[in-house]
Amino acid sequence: MKRTSRRCSNCCGRPAISLTDILARVRAAERTAGRTEGAVKLIAVSKVQPLDRVEAVLAEGYRTFGENYVQEAAAKWPDLASRFGAVELHMIGPLQTNKARVAVEIFDAIHTLDRPSLAEKLARLAEARGTCPELFVQVNTGAEPQKAGVLPDATEGFVASCRALGLPMVGLMCIPPEDADPVAHFTLLATLAERSGLAGLSMGMSADFETAIAHGATHVRVGSAIFGARDYAGRG
Ligand SMILES: *Cc1c(COP(=O)(O)O)cnc(C)c1O
């Protein structure tokens, strides 16, 4: 299998780990945690990555990807899907209300529902289309002022109001504060999801996806460990 050698030049200089190895680690973490095999979905986060890296993972047969920017995803995925076949696309970045219409057309799931105005917009679009992506509410578990997401205390009420709009609510998502131990945040998210009767837990990234699986993650979002470091400066 042809693999370009990719290195994490920004930090550790180590090569990116192959998709096969990451998948094996996901399955091993499921076993260790006593979870059902296949209970955890690996979302390969392809934002900002050069096309050849994404094509390499598609060529390996992988079909579940995550993107942060509506415009980037809309520019990239219709063509990739026409060449490689249908993919399952997850929106994991902040979603502006004026991009919601395009988002519901290209994404199978949105992990970043975080405010009533967006919920209302999605409900209108869903009614017009007759379908809606699966929805996760983003929770700001660290109550960080600069971070999106509903506050933990407001989560149950917000989920209830989304359900009242008829939206297909499947889970909660969090991004723990950068320098914090993520365990408290994963545990809090699991507690909040249970309280709202939601089964989905979107948590865990390259550095901590195995920990997240141990604490109940159903969706892990892994980017740089699969594709290598992102080069924001080189974005074209
Ligand atoms: C970029 C991003 C990821 C992937 O991060 P890595 O550390 O590269 O695995 C996961 N979740 C969200 C919300 C992101 O923005």
Residues whose N, C-alpha, C, O or C-beta is under 5 A from the ligand:
A	BS01	LIG	V45 N68 I92 M205 S206 R221 V222 G223 S224 A225
